[in-house]
Amino acid sequence: MKLQLPSKYIYYALIVVAIGTLIVGYSSQRSQISEFRQEQIQRNNLISRESIEEPVLDGLKPQIININQKKQTLYLPDIMTISVLSEGFESPQLIKSDDKGNLFVTDNKSNSLYILPVSDPQNPQRVDTNLNGVYGLDWYKGVVYVVTQNKVIGYTDIESDGTYKERKTLIDNIPTPKRGSFNTIAIKNDRILVGIPANCESCKPKDPRRGSIVSYALDGSDEELFAQGLKFMTDILPVDESLVVTDIGRDGIGNNLPQVEVNRVEKGKDYGWPYCYESTNTDPKYPEKTDFCNTKSEPSITTLPQGNNIRGFDLIPATFLKDFEGKYVFVYQGGENKSIPKGYKVVIKDSSNQSSALNLITGWLSEDGTAWGQPTGVTFDNTGAMIITDQLNGVIYKVAKK
């Protein structure tokens, strides 16, 4: 005699089976996603051989470094060594050297400017505080120029103890950047050049200084628009007779678009934003601007992948490594709020669009997808050593040849 279950029990049994199938399928899918995420992190870190960006100098080798009394591992060419030059900062940003080897660094959590005297870089001295929104700086003919959220301040003859001969506010009416962006600065040919980010993603700003580089005399007078069409410049570098800038374009065009532009900027020219991306491609919001993008927008000299939170960069001198002379070093601070973490490394690249970026230092991003460090600014001191800031750990690294 067959036992017949009431129909409602059969119904419940089918539901249980269906739920079980969904759970198994979901677990399998999560496992696949986890494996994919792990693979991408490994590729980003050059832990596996199957890599997006190939290592340089026959591979990157692990080096143990002591960060805030904890041992960490970074990967860099075997002919180089990395060490902590200075520590105790809250969030060091960009860094510059003078002609004597003194280093100057901004700290945007403590709103401060510091000097790392060449005689004792492990004992940094605070030069000034209450510098709201401080990020960019430059050194020129004995003066350190710092740009805050709406001012440019000059410090003349800073001493090793942090004192100075004169502090002067040179400009006090720069448009305040929106949250998450900042002003940048460079000095060239006795002119102050300030990169002012846009305050929107794809609008034409009412203030033409936004999304532009604005030029001033060294005393802050004689304001003029130098170049426009640059949405968010993370650093400005005088090179030969022009400026080279990194420009992060607007969000929302598409997957991996737009890439970060590296532009060689000349006076009076337009670099496309908001009508164009990667300089000559038409933004889908402005289809009527195709002719402008093709004929009037200046093309970038090269591009870098988006999502890495690119910050400081510099031109590599022969005194650092002859083989890299004339190439650029870029800092990928690391993508935030990403399902697959990116960045957290230092790469090198020449100015050719045909070449890809090559990893120089990796390892701040751990295999589990967490970042234990965030490189931010980079410069070279008067000996040719590479100096890198780490805003997460509050330290400054020195990279030199063995």
N, C-alpha and C positions, 0 to 999 in steps of 0.2 A: 504494500500500500504506500503510495507516494504522499509525502507530507506537503501540503500546499500552504504557502505563506500568504497571509492577507496582502492585498495589493499595496496597502500603504507601506508595509515593510519592504517590499520589493522596490518601491519608489525611494525609500530612505537609503536602501543599499546602493541603488544607482547613484544617488547624490554623493554618498561617501566615496564610491569608486571615482567619480568625476573629480571630486575635491582632491583626492589623492593623486590623480593624474596631473592636475594643475600644479600641485605642490612640487611633484617630481620635475615637471617641465620648467617651473619657475626656478627651482634650485639649479637645474642644469644650465638655464639661461644665465643666472647670476654667476655661476662658475665660469661660463664662457666670457662674460663681461669682465669678471675679475682677472681671468687669464689675459684677455686683450689689454686691459689697463696695465697689468704688470709688464706685459711685453713692451708696451709703449714707453713705460717708465724706464725699462732697461735700455731701450733704443735711445731714448733721450740722454741717458747717462753714459752711453757707450760701455755698458757692462757686457752686453752681448756683441758678437761680431757682426750680426745683421743690424747695421746702424743706418740712421737717416743721414747723419753727418759724420764722415769718416774722421778718425783721429789723425793727428799730425806727427811727424818725426818718428815713424815706426811704432806708434801707439802711445797711449797714455798710461803711466805707471802710478800705482798708489803711493801716497806719502802720508804718514801720520802727522797730524798737527794738533797741538794742545789749545783748545778754544775754551776760555773761561773754566779752566781746570777740568776739562773733559776731552778725552782723545777722540778725534774725528779723522776721517780719511778723505783726502782730495786726490784727484787724478790729473796729472800733468806730465809733459814730456820729461824723460829721465834726465835730460841735461839741465833741468831747472830745479830750483829748490824754493819752497814757500815757507814763510814764517810769519808770526804775528809781530808787526812793527810797533803797534800801539793799541791800547784798549781802554775801556772805561767810558766810552761814548754812549749816548742814548740811541741815536739813529743817524750815523754819519752818511752824508749824501755825496756831493761832488767834491773833488779834491784837486788842488793845483800846486805846482812847485814854483819857487822863485829861482833866480839864477845862482843862488848860493846853496840850494838844496833844502831850504826850509819848506815845509809843507803847510798848506792852509786848507781846512776842511769845514764845511757847513754841517750843522746838526739840526734837523728840522723838528725834533721832539723837544729839545731844550732851547730851540730858537737861537742858536749860538753860532759864533765863528771861533775856531780854534787855530792855534799855530802848533805845529810839531817842529820844534827847533832842530836843526840839523845836528847840533851838539848833543841833544838828548831827546830823541823822538819818542821814547817811552814815557816821557813826562810832558804830555800836551798841556798847553796853557790857554785858558779861555780869553779871547780878545774882547768879545762883546756878547750881550744877550738881548732879549726882547726884540729879536729880529723875526717878526711874525712872517710865516710862509717862506723862510729862507731856503734856498736850494742852490741856485747857480752862483758861480763866482769866477773871477779871473785875476791874474796878476799881470801888471804892466808898468814898467819903469818905476819900480819902487812903491807902487800903490796896489792894494788889494781892493778890487771892486766886487761888491756883494749886491745881489738883487733879491729883494723880499717880495711880498705879495703886492706892494705898490710903490716901492722906493728903490733907488740905487744909492748905496752909501760907499764912500771911499775912505780907506785907512792908509795913511802915509807912514812909511818906515816903521813897520811893526817889529818890536824887539822880541828876543827869545823868551822873555817873561810875560808876553802878551800885551805890554804897553805899546803905545804908538805916539807918533809926533802930532798927528791931526786926524780927527774924524769929521767927515763932512757929508751931509745929505746933499747929493747932487741932483737927484730927480725925485719928486714926491707925488707924481700924478699918474703913475702907470696903472692901467686898468687891472683890477683885482681878478685873478684867475678863478674859474669855478672849482668846486671841490674836486680833488683828485688830480689837478694839473698845477703847473707852476711856471714861473718866468725863468728864462735862461739868459745868459749874458756872455759876451766876448768883447775884447778890445782889439781893434785893428786900425792901423794908420791914424792914430790919435783920435779915434772915434769910439764911443760906447755903442754897442749893438745889442739890443734887448729883444729876445724872442718872446712874443706875447701870444699865448694860446687862445684859440677861439673859445667862446662860451656856449657853443651849441654844436650839434653834430653835422648838420648840413644846411644851415641858413647863411645868408649873407649878413655879417654883423653890421649893426648900425654904426659902431665905432670902427673905422677902417684900420685902427692899430691892432685890433684883435685878429688872430690868424696871420700875423705879419711880423717882420723884423723892423724895428724902429731904430733910427740912428740919431746920436746926440754928440755934440762936442764934449770934450773931457770935463768941462765944468757943468755939464747938464743942459746947456743952452742949445739952440739951433736944432730943434726937433724936426726930423723929416722921415717919411716912409722910405725904407730901404728896399724891401721886397715883400711880396704878399702871396697869398695862396698856400700858406703853411699852417696846418691845423693845430698841431701840438708838437713842438720841438723839445726833445728831451735833452739835447746838448748842442752846442755850437762850437765849431773848431775853425779858427783861421788857418787856411792852407794856401800857400802861395799868394796869389792876388785875389782870392775869393774866400768864401766861407763854405764849410761843409756842415750840414745839419742832418740830424735824424728826425723824421716827421711821421708821427703816428696819425693815420687818417681816421675817417669816421667809422663808427660801428654800423653793422646791419646790411652791408651790400651782399655778402654771401659767405660761404664757407671759405675760410682762409683769405678772404678779400675784405678790404685792400691790404696788401703787404705794406710793411714799413718802408717808407722811401728814404734813401740816402741821397740828398740833393746837394749839388754844387751851386751855391746861391750867389748871384751877381746883382748889383744894384739896378733897380728899375724893372726887374723881371717878375713874372707871375708864375707860381708853381702849381696852380690848378684848383686847389680847394676853394669853394665847395663844389664846383662844377665837374671836376675831374678827379680821378683817383689813379695812383701810380703815375701821376702827371698827365698822361695823354689818353687815358680811358675815360669815357663819359659816364658820370654818375647817373644811374637810372632815374633819379629824381629830376634831372635836367637834360632830357633828350635833345632839347633845342640848342644845347651848348656843344654839340659834337664838333662843329667847325672850330670853335674856340679851343677845345681840347686838342684838336689835331694841329692847329696852326699857331696858337698863341701861348699855350701852357708849356713850360719848360720840362723836358723829360728828366727823370731821375737818373743818376749815374749808376745806381744799383738798388736792389731791394733786399729786405730781410723778412723772414716769416713773421706773421702777426701772432699775438697771443703770448709772447715771451716777456712782455713788460720791459722793453729795451730802455736803458737809461744812459749812462755815460759811455763815451768812446774816445779814442785818441789814435794818432798816427804813430806807428811803431818806428823808433829811431834805430839806426845801425848799432848804436851802443848797447841796445838790448840784445838783439840777435840779428846778425847780418842777413841771414836767409829771409827774415821777415821784414826787412827794411821797406818802407813804402806801403805796407799793408796796414789795414785798420784793425784795431782791437775793439770789440763791442761787448758790453756787459748786458746779459739777459738776467734781469732781476728776478724773474719768475712770474708765471701767470697765476693770478689769484682767482679763486672761485671757479676753477676749471675741473671738469669731470676727469680729465686726464692731465695731470700736472705737466707743465712745460717750462723750459728756461732753467733758471738757477745755475748759470754757467757763464763762462767767458769764451768767446769765439774770435777767430781772426778771419779776415776777408779782404781781398783787394777790391778795386773799384770797378771790376768787370762784372757785367750782368751774367756772363757765361759761367762764372766760377761760383761754387757754393761755399758757404761758411764752413770753417773747420774748427772743431772743438780744440780749445787750448787748455782750459781748466774745467773739470766737472766734479760732481760728488756732493754738492750742497743739497741735492735732491736724493733722498734715501730710496732704497729699493721698494719700500712699502708705500711710497708716494708722498711721504711727509718731507718737508724741507727744514733742515736744521740751520740754514744760513741763507742770506740774500745779498749777493754782490750787487753793488750799486754804481759807484763811481770808479774811474780809472785815470791814472796819469803816469808819467815817467819822471823820476827825479834826475838830478844833475849827473848822476853816475850811470844812468841808463836803466836802472831797476824799475820794474813795473810796480805801481802802488795801487791797491784795490781796497775800497771800503766795503764793509758788510753791515748793512743797516739793522739786520736782525740780531746779530751778536754784539754790535757796538764795538767792532774791532777794525783795524786796518792791517792789511797783509802787505808783505813785500815779496816779490817774485824776482829772483835773480838767477844768472847762470851759475852752475856749480863751479 
